[in-house]
Amino acid sequence: MTKGDLIFEGNEKKVYATDVPDQVIFHYKDVAVAYNNVKRARFKGKGALNNQISAILLNYLNENGLETHYISTLGEKEQLCRMIEIIPLQVVVHNRIAGSLAFRLGVPEGFQHQNTIVDLRYNNDVLDDPFINRDHAVALGLATYQELDGMYNTARRANELLKPLFHKAGIELVDMKLEFGRAADTGAIIISDEISPDTCRLWDEATGERMDKDRFRLDLSCVVENYQKVLDRLNKAIQS
């Protein structure tokens, strides 16, 4: 495996070509951004932690029949992944209402509802990642109704798989943002990008302590320390 040219750099990751067709290398950076890059900081060790956490979660989904772009871990901060054509949508699954959704709906942070809520956002920083509906997504040519059905079903299934895994680790999966892409090797729509404390709200089940990017957003400190707790607990849960 040969690491090739940089083909994309985002706020928190870099993507490199390889000498294998339809495969790329994801490099996780020690950077945190929030509010569409309005707030930005560097945390030593964060990239390695997100790489390891995401590898555990993506591999767990792969093993349970949900296709993701993850192939293998290459090093402390790098993963080998399937190349995808990005679909600029975020499918957000809510098990509790928190963050901006609580503000939009006028309910307390952490509001417990009986159903599972699935939201759709247009992944566009210039527009501040607005909430859209299925008709908007189709009108913009981002996906077909059939493809959206598949993404919604996959997101719900991923939630059904990851909630008990996190529970086993003593962590509540409050919400989760998933991104999808069309795999270059098969054309299938698969889960892409990371699943980590950067893309999930994770609360300690015993204390309610936040263990995710809200520690950075809300200036709660101990960002890396809590990401490390998530990794340590997931490792124990996955091995037990």
Secondary structure, DSSP 8 states (H G I E B T S, - for coil): --EEEEEEE-SSEEEEEESSTTEEEEEE-SEEEETTTTEEEE-TTHHHHHHHHHHHHHHHHHHTT--BSEEEE-SSSEEEEE-EEEEEEEEEEEEEE-HHHHHHHT--TTEEEEEEEEEEEE--GGGTS-EE-HHHHHHTTS--HHHHHHHHHHHHHHHHHHHHHHHHTTEEEEEEEEEEEEETTT--EEEES--STTTEEEEETTT--B-STHHHHTT-S-HHHHHHHHHHHHHHHHH-
